[in-house]
Amino acid sequence: MRIKYQILSLVLLTCCSSNQFSDKEFKYKIIKLAEFEEDKVTPKLIDAGPKIKSPEMLLVFHDYLVFSDLAAPNEKLFFFDIQKNKVERTLLPYGRGSGKILSIWEIFSGKRKNILFVHDLVQSKLIEINIDSVLSTNYKYSREITLNGQLTNLVSIEQIADSLFVGTIFNTKGRLAYFDETGNVSYKGFMLSNFDNESEYIYGHCLRGKLTTSGSNIAVGYFLADIVDIFNIKGDSIISIHGPSLFWPSYDQKESKRRGALVPRKDTRVAYLSMTSNNDSIFCLMQGDEGNVILTFDWKGVPRKKYQITEYSLQNIAATADGHLFGTTSISTNSKLIFLKLK
């Protein structure tokens, strides 16, 4: 079925921001979605070999699909050669200390050539890896960056400049955190208009979504509200895409000594499970009414297509340069790698 999308309303708002990156007021362009052009896509399973037990986080990096598998018996990070259709190298043994990991929360590319990062949420650190050394017999990770203080609450991270990172942080009003390699932090005002009167804790929970970047463009998808925000760090405007259902999290505030204790109601819905992008498009994995769907937008917020996933339940996605997707099925002992060829 193919249906044209509609922009129902357009509103301009302002939000103050004062930090080292910008002292401008943000102009909000709110797009409320109705319907997309629709299509279906059937995932193709990838046989990555018997060592793969439960792939989880993933990244398309050069000619490799880089993914984590904490259920694997030895090293937990895999480099899968897409052209050769086989695993070329495994890295990062499980454990505490330098060059070891306890969790792989996220894998993202760096701005320097051939650099990627692994985010260990449990040990609050980033491990930098140079792809040139991965296949070398003398491999050693490049370095580790320790995340201290407020940075231990980072949920999703991207590198947006040679020595500058940005991440969604579980904090009051859920602001984005900008930080350098030494851990110096600045905040950029980032608050949606319809979040104004909501609990700061609910806002923080909403931000447990995914952040993705292309150049100086940033997109944030929310975990408990179907909202995507797109902006450029050099500009002064935010495109806020609301919908297509426009639902809000159902949480009750729990009386507790621990700040932010929330009890989800039975009708609480999950919005964006994962986000990825290339220079041309943003891809958002969403929990739909009839299984997973993928919504695609360009970097100006214009909706392109809605894909209904015909099989499997996806957990994470990673985009190729030519607009196709790799993914993992729901995290379990039966998790698999898949490929989605988008039309």
C-alpha positions in Angstrom: 0.0 0.0 0.0 1.4 3.4 -0.9 0.0 6.5 0.8 1.3 10.0 0.7 2.4 11.6 4.0 0.8 14.8 5.2 2.2 17.7 7.2 -0.7 18.8 9.4 0.7 21.8 11.2 3.8 24.0 11.4 4.6 26.0 14.5 7.6 28.2 15.4 8.7 28.3 19.0 11.8 29.5 20.8 14.0 28.0 23.5 16.9 29.8 25.1 20.4 28.3 25.0 23.5 29.6 26.6 26.8 27.8 26.4 30.1 27.8 24.6 28.6 26.5 21.4 25.7 28.9 20.9 23.9 31.7 22.6 21.1 31.9 20.0 17.5 31.2 20.6 16.3 28.0 19.0 13.4 28.2 16.6 11.3 25.0 16.6 9.7 23.8 13.5 7.1 21.2 14.6 5.9 18.7 12.0 2.9 16.5 12.9 2.8 13.4 10.8 -0.3 11.7 9.5 0.6 9.0 7.0 3.6 7.8 5.2 4.2 6.2 1.8 4.3 2.5 2.9 6.1 -0.6 1.9 7.0 -4.0 3.3 10.5 -5.5 3.7 11.4 -9.1 4.5 14.7 -9.6 6.5 17.3 -12.0 5.2 19.2 -14.0 7.8 23.0 -13.9 7.8 25.0 -16.9 8.7 28.0 -15.4 10.5 29.3 -18.8 11.8 29.0 -21.0 14.9 30.8 -18.7 17.2 28.0 -16.1 17.0 25.6 -16.7 19.9 23.6 -13.5 20.5 24.6 -10.4 18.5 23.3 -7.1 19.9 24.8 -3.7 19.1 26.2 -3.1 15.6 27.8 -0.6 13.2 28.5 -0.6 9.5 32.1 0.6 9.3 34.0 0.6 5.9 33.7 -3.0 4.5 32.8 -4.4 7.9 29.8 -5.1 10.0 31.1 -4.5 13.6 28.9 -6.0 16.3 28.9 -7.2 19.9 28.1 -10.6 21.3 28.4 -10.8 25.1 27.3 -14.4 24.9 30.3 -15.4 22.8 32.8 -17.6 24.7 35.9 -15.4 24.4 36.3 -11.9 22.8 33.0 -9.9 22.6 33.5 -7.6 19.6 33.3 -9.1 16.0 34.5 -7.7 12.7 32.4 -9.3 9.9 33.7 -8.8 6.4 30.5 -8.0 4.4 32.1 -8.9 1.0 33.6 -12.1 2.1 30.6 -13.0 4.4 32.8 -14.1 7.3 34.2 -13.0 10.6 37.7 -11.7 10.1 38.6 -10.8 13.7 37.3 -10.8 17.3 38.5 -8.4 20.0 37.9 -7.2 23.6 37.8 -10.0 26.1 35.3 -9.9 29.0 36.5 -8.5 32.2 37.6 -5.4 34.1 40.6 -3.3 33.2 42.4 -1.9 30.2 41.3 -3.3 26.9 38.6 -5.4 28.5 34.8 -4.8 28.6 31.9 -5.7 30.8 29.2 -4.3 28.5 29.0 -3.0 25.0 26.3 -0.4 25.2 27.0 1.2 21.9 29.5 1.1 18.9 29.9 4.4 16.9 32.3 5.8 14.4 34.8 8.5 15.1 35.6 11.6 13.1 39.2 10.7 12.5 39.8 8.4 9.6 39.4 4.7 10.4 38.5 5.2 14.1 35.6 3.7 15.9 34.5 3.7 19.6 33.0 1.1 21.9 31.0 2.4 24.9 31.3 0.3 28.0 28.4 1.6 30.2 29.3 -0.5 33.2 32.9 0.6 33.4 32.0 4.2 32.2 34.6 4.3 29.4 35.1 4.6 25.7 37.6 2.3 23.9 39.0 3.7 20.7 39.9 1.3 18.0 41.8 1.9 14.7 40.5 -0.3 11.9 43.9 -0.4 10.3 45.3 -2.3 13.3 42.3 -4.7 13.6 43.7 -7.3 11.2 47.3 -6.8 12.4 48.9 -9.6 14.4 50.2 -6.9 16.8 46.7 -5.4 17.5 46.3 -3.1 20.5 43.4 -0.8 21.1 44.3 2.9 20.6 43.3 4.3 24.0 40.5 4.5 26.6 38.5 7.6 27.6 37.2 7.6 31.1 33.6 9.0 31.6 33.4 10.6 35.0 30.8 12.4 37.0 27.7 13.3 35.0 29.1 11.5 32.0 28.5 8.1 33.6 24.8 8.8 32.9 25.2 9.1 29.2 22.9 6.8 27.2 23.8 7.4 23.6 27.0 9.0 22.3 28.4 10.2 18.9 31.5 12.1 18.0 30.8 15.3 16.1 34.3 16.8 15.8 37.9 15.7 16.1 37.9 16.0 19.9 34.2 16.7 20.7 31.5 14.3 21.6 27.7 14.7 22.2 25.5 12.4 24.1 21.9 12.1 25.5 22.2 12.2 29.3 19.8 11.0 31.9 19.6 14.3 33.8 17.2 17.2 34.7 15.2 18.0 31.6 17.2 15.5 29.6 19.7 18.0 28.1 22.3 16.9 25.6 25.9 16.8 27.0 28.8 18.0 24.9 32.2 16.9 26.2 35.8 16.6 25.1 38.3 13.9 25.6 39.3 15.1 29.0 35.7 15.0 30.3 35.0 18.7 30.3 31.2 19.1 29.9 28.9 21.9 28.5 25.2 21.7 28.0 23.1 22.9 25.1 19.5 23.8 25.9 17.3 21.1 24.4 13.7 20.9 25.6 10.6 20.2 23.6 7.6 22.5 24.2 5.2 19.8 25.2 7.7 18.6 27.8 7.6 21.8 29.7 5.1 20.8 32.4 6.2 17.2 32.6 8.3 15.6 35.3 12.0 15.9 34.8 12.3 12.2 35.5 9.9 11.3 32.8 11.8 13.5 30.4 15.0 11.6 31.3 13.3 8.3 30.7 12.1 9.6 27.3 15.7 10.3 26.3 16.7 6.7 26.6 16.4 6.6 22.9 19.1 6.7 20.2 21.2 9.6 18.9 22.7 9.6 15.4 24.8 12.1 13.5 25.9 13.0 10.0 28.5 15.7 9.8 27.3 18.5 12.1 23.7 17.3 11.9 22.2 15.5 15.0 19.0 13.5 15.3 17.5 12.3 18.6 14.7 9.7 18.9 12.8 9.3 22.1 12.3 6.0 23.8 8.8 6.6 25.3 7.4 9.2 22.9 7.2 9.0 19.1 9.2 12.2 18.5 12.4 12.8 16.5 14.3 16.0 16.8 16.8 17.1 14.1 19.2 20.0 14.3 22.6 21.3 13.2 25.1 22.4 15.9 26.1 25.3 13.7 22.5 26.5 13.3 19.7 27.9 15.4 16.7 25.8 14.5 15.3 22.4 15.5 13.0 20.3 13.4 10.7 18.3 15.7 8.8 15.5 14.1 5.8 14.4 16.1 3.9 11.2 15.3 2.6 9.3 13.5 0.6 8.3 16.6 2.0 11.0 19.0 1.7 9.1 22.2 3.1 10.0 25.6 4.6 7.7 28.3 2.3 6.4 31.0 4.2 6.5 34.3 3.3 7.0 37.9 5.7 8.8 40.2 6.7 6.5 43.1 7.4 7.8 46.5 11.0 6.8 47.1 14.2 8.1 48.6 15.8 7.4 45.3 15.4 10.2 42.8 13.6 9.4 39.6 11.8 6.2 40.7 9.0 5.6 38.2 6.5 2.8 37.9 5.3 2.1 34.3 1.6 1.6 33.8 0.4 -1.3 31.8 -0.4 0.9 28.8 3.2 2.3 28.6 4.4 2.1 25.0 7.9 2.0 23.6 8.6 4.3 20.6 12.1 4.3 19.1 14.2 1.2 19.8 17.2 2.2 17.6 18.3 4.9 15.1 20.9 5.0 12.4 21.8 7.3 9.5 23.9 8.0 6.5 24.6 11.3 4.7 21.2 11.1 3.0 18.7 9.7 5.4 17.7 8.9 9.0 16.3 5.5 9.8 14.2 5.0 12.9 13.3 1.5 14.3 9.9 1.7 16.0 7.7 -0.7 17.9 4.5 -0.5 15.8 1.0 -1.8 16.5 1.6 -4.8 14.3 5.3 -5.4 14.9 8.4 -3.5 14.0 8.4 -0.6 11.5 11.2 1.5 10.1 10.4 5.2 9.4 12.8 7.1 7.1 13.4 10.9 6.9 15.8 13.1 5.2 17.9 15.5 7.2 15.4 18.3 6.7 12.7 16.2 8.4 10.8 15.3 5.2 9.3 11.8 5.6 10.2 9.3 2.9 8.9 5.9 3.7 7.5 3.6 6.3 8.6 -0.1 6.1 6.6 -2.8 7.8 9.0 -5.7 8.9 7.3 -8.9 7.7 9.3 -11.3 9.9 11.3 -11.3 13.2 11.4 -8.7 15.9 14.3 -6.3 15.5 16.3 -4.7 18.3 19.0 -2.6 16.6 19.7 -1.4 13.1 22.8 0.0 11.3 22.7 1.8 7.9 24.9 1.3 4.9 26.1 4.2 2.7 23.7 3.2 -0.1 20.6 3.1 2.2 20.2 -0.5 3.2 20.2 -1.8 6.8 21.8 -4.5 8.9 20.0 -5.5 12.1 19.8 -7.8 15.1 16.7 -9.5 16.2 15.4 -9.2 19.8 18.2 -9.7 22.4 18.0 -13.3 23.5 19.9 -16.6 23.2 18.3 -16.9 19.7 19.3 -13.4 18.4 20.4 -13.3 14.8 22.0 -11.0 12.3 19.8 -9.9 9.4 20.0 -7.8 6.3 17.2 -5.5 5.0 17.3 -4.4 1.4 15.2 -1.2 1.2 13.5 -0.1 -2.0 
